[in-house]
């Protein structure tokens, strides 16, 4: 009898890389092709929180998630791969080997540093700007979906609670921005279901703990 077992990762990283590379070649996604190698190099040596999982697994997961939902826009897939590079890898927007549209999504996804005193204002401005751009809102929702699936082992109880509150405060507006874009309406439904399902699970588990 087959049973589900705990695994650090669900998908094989090399298979994801090949899938993205093959899709980029098939659909002539030039920014995506350049972003894939650049992101792997930029995140080299980095791992996901409290794990040995190479960090590149995260942006590749976003790209595969988008492609699986039928999103095949070059700038969006490239931005999925590069969304953390400026914020986490000491790279600049100008260095990124992609076009201006991709850079703009990455710029919106890059949050400035904050203190406990400035965090609320920084987050309000950050999410407000993303909510005005359907493509950035789509990538940010993909990012949150993936982060929600890993926060049970990557974050403390306090940070899990903070993430739930942040998601409930800011993501309805992002999902509405995505939904209003006709090309993303199906993706918006799936993302809403995934985010709300994960929040419900965590809230129930926290209540029972």
C-alpha positions as CSV (number, residue, x, y, z in Angstrom):
1,X,0.0,0.0,0.0
2,X,1.4,3.4,-1.0
3,X,1.5,6.1,1.7
4,X,2.4,9.7,1.7
5,X,5.7,10.5,3.3
6,X,7.4,13.7,4.5
7,X,9.8,15.0,1.9
8,X,11.9,18.2,1.8
9,X,10.9,18.8,-1.8
10,X,8.0,17.6,-4.0
11,X,9.6,18.1,-7.4
12,X,13.0,17.3,-8.7
13,X,15.1,20.4,-9.3
14,X,16.8,19.2,-12.4
15,X,13.4,18.2,-13.9
16,X,12.1,21.7,-13.2
17,X,15.2,23.3,-14.8
18,X,14.8,21.1,-17.9
19,X,11.1,21.9,-18.1
20,X,11.7,25.6,-18.0
21,X,14.6,25.5,-20.4
22,X,12.7,23.3,-22.9
23,X,9.6,25.5,-22.7
24,X,11.7,28.6,-23.2
25,X,13.3,27.1,-26.3
26,X,9.9,25.9,-27.7
27,X,8.1,29.2,-27.1
28,X,11.1,31.4,-27.9
29,X,11.0,32.9,-24.3
30,X,14.3,34.8,-24.6
31,X,14.1,36.6,-21.3
32,X,13.3,33.3,-19.5
33,X,16.2,31.5,-21.1
34,X,18.6,34.2,-19.9
35,X,17.0,34.5,-16.5
36,X,17.2,30.8,-15.7
37,X,21.0,30.6,-15.8
38,X,21.4,34.0,-14.2
39,X,19.2,33.2,-11.3
40,X,21.0,29.9,-10.7
41,X,24.3,31.7,-10.6
42,X,23.1,34.5,-8.4
43,X,21.5,32.2,-5.8
44,X,24.4,29.8,-5.8
45,X,25.3,28.7,-2.3
46,X,22.0,30.0,-0.8
47,X,19.5,27.7,0.8
48,X,15.9,27.9,1.9
49,X,15.3,28.8,5.5
50,X,16.2,26.1,8.0
51,X,17.0,23.6,5.3
52,X,19.6,22.3,2.9
53,X,17.4,22.9,-0.1
54,X,19.2,25.1,-2.7
55,X,17.4,28.4,-2.9
56,X,17.0,28.2,-6.7
57,X,14.3,25.5,-6.1
58,X,12.0,28.4,-5.0
59,X,12.1,30.6,-8.1
60,X,12.0,27.6,-10.4
61,X,8.9,26.3,-8.5
62,X,7.2,29.7,-9.2
63,X,8.1,29.5,-12.9
64,X,6.7,25.9,-13.2
65,X,3.6,26.9,-11.2
66,X,2.9,29.7,-13.7
67,X,3.5,27.5,-16.7
68,X,1.3,24.8,-15.3
69,X,-1.6,27.3,-15.1
70,X,-1.2,28.3,-18.7
71,X,0.8,31.5,-18.1
72,X,3.4,31.5,-20.9
73,X,4.3,35.2,-21.0
74,X,8.1,35.6,-21.3
75,X,8.4,38.5,-18.9
76,X,6.3,36.9,-16.2
77,X,8.2,33.6,-16.2
78,X,11.5,35.4,-16.3
79,X,10.4,37.6,-13.3
80,X,9.4,34.5,-11.4
81,X,13.0,33.3,-11.8
82,X,14.6,36.6,-10.9
83,X,12.1,38.0,-8.3
84,X,14.5,37.6,-5.3
85,X,17.8,38.3,-7.1
86,X,18.0,42.1,-6.4
87,X,16.7,41.8,-2.8
88,X,18.8,38.8,-1.7
89,X,21.9,38.6,-4.0
90,X,23.4,42.0,-4.0
91,X,22.6,42.5,-7.7
92,X,21.1,45.6,-9.3
93,X,18.2,45.9,-11.8
94,X,20.7,47.2,-14.4
95,X,22.7,44.0,-14.2
96,X,19.8,41.7,-15.0
97,X,20.0,40.2,-18.5
98,X,16.4,40.8,-19.4
99,X,14.2,43.5,-20.9
100,X,12.6,46.5,-19.3
101,X,9.3,44.8,-18.7
102,X,10.8,42.0,-16.7
103,X,13.0,44.4,-14.7
104,X,9.9,46.4,-13.8
105,X,8.2,43.4,-12.3
106,X,11.4,42.5,-10.4
107,X,11.6,46.2,-9.2
108,X,8.1,46.0,-7.8
109,X,8.8,42.7,-6.1
110,X,11.9,44.1,-4.4
111,X,11.1,45.3,-0.9
112,X,13.2,47.9,0.9
113,X,14.5,47.1,4.3
114,X,12.5,48.2,7.3
115,X,12.6,48.4,11.1
116,X,9.9,47.5,13.5
117,X,8.9,51.1,13.5
118,X,8.7,51.5,9.7
119,X,7.5,48.0,8.7
120,X,3.8,48.9,8.5
121,X,4.4,51.9,6.3
122,X,6.9,50.0,4.1
123,X,4.6,47.1,3.6
124,X,1.6,49.3,2.8
125,X,3.6,51.1,0.1
126,X,5.1,47.8,-1.2
127,X,1.9,46.0,-1.6
128,X,0.1,49.1,-2.8
129,X,2.5,49.4,-5.7
130,X,2.2,45.7,-6.6
131,X,-1.6,45.9,-6.6
132,X,-1.5,48.4,-9.4
133,X,0.4,46.0,-11.7
134,X,-1.4,42.8,-12.7
135,X,1.8,41.0,-13.8
136,X,3.6,41.8,-10.5
137,X,0.5,40.9,-8.5
138,X,0.4,37.5,-10.3
139,X,4.1,36.8,-9.5
140,X,3.7,37.9,-5.9
141,X,0.7,35.6,-5.4
142,X,2.7,32.7,-6.9
143,X,5.5,33.6,-4.5
144,X,3.1,33.6,-1.5
145,X,1.7,30.2,-2.6
146,X,5.1,28.6,-2.5
147,X,6.2,30.3,0.7
148,X,3.0,29.2,2.5
149,X,3.7,25.6,1.6
150,X,7.1,25.7,3.3
151,X,6.6,28.0,6.3
152,X,5.7,25.1,8.6
153,X,9.4,24.2,8.8
154,X,10.9,27.4,7.7
155,X,9.4,29.9,10.2
156,X,8.8,30.1,13.9
157,X,5.2,30.1,15.3
158,X,5.3,33.9,15.7
159,X,6.4,34.4,12.1
160,X,3.8,32.0,10.9
161,X,1.1,34.0,12.6
162,X,2.6,37.3,11.2
163,X,2.6,35.8,7.7
164,X,-1.0,34.7,8.0
165,X,-2.0,38.2,9.1
166,X,0.0,39.8,6.3
167,X,-1.5,37.5,3.8
168,X,-5.1,38.2,5.0
169,X,-4.4,42.0,4.9
170,X,-2.7,42.4,1.6
171,X,-3.4,39.5,-0.7
172,X,-7.2,40.0,-1.4
173,X,-6.3,43.2,-3.2
174,X,-3.6,41.4,-5.2
175,X,-5.9,38.6,-6.2
176,X,-8.5,41.1,-7.3
177,X,-5.9,42.8,-9.5
178,X,-5.0,39.5,-11.1
179,X,-8.7,38.5,-11.5
180,X,-9.5,41.7,-13.3
181,X,-7.0,40.9,-16.0
182,X,-8.9,38.7,-18.5
183,X,-5.7,36.7,-19.4
184,X,-5.2,35.8,-15.8
185,X,-8.7,35.2,-14.6
186,X,-8.3,31.4,-14.4
187,X,-5.0,31.7,-12.6
188,X,-6.6,34.1,-10.1
189,X,-9.2,31.5,-9.2
190,X,-6.6,28.8,-8.7
191,X,-4.3,31.1,-6.7
192,X,-7.2,32.2,-4.5
193,X,-8.1,28.6,-3.8
194,X,-4.5,27.7,-3.0
195,X,-3.8,30.6,-0.7
196,X,-7.1,30.4,1.2
197,X,-6.8,26.7,1.6
198,X,-3.3,27.0,3.1
199,X,-4.4,29.7,5.4
200,X,-7.3,27.7,6.7
201,X,-5.0,24.7,7.4
202,X,-2.5,26.7,9.3
203,X,-5.1,28.6,11.3
204,X,-6.8,25.3,12.3
205,X,-3.5,23.7,13.3
206,X,-2.5,26.8,15.3
207,X,-5.8,26.7,17.1
208,X,-5.4,23.1,18.0
209,X,-1.7,23.4,19.1
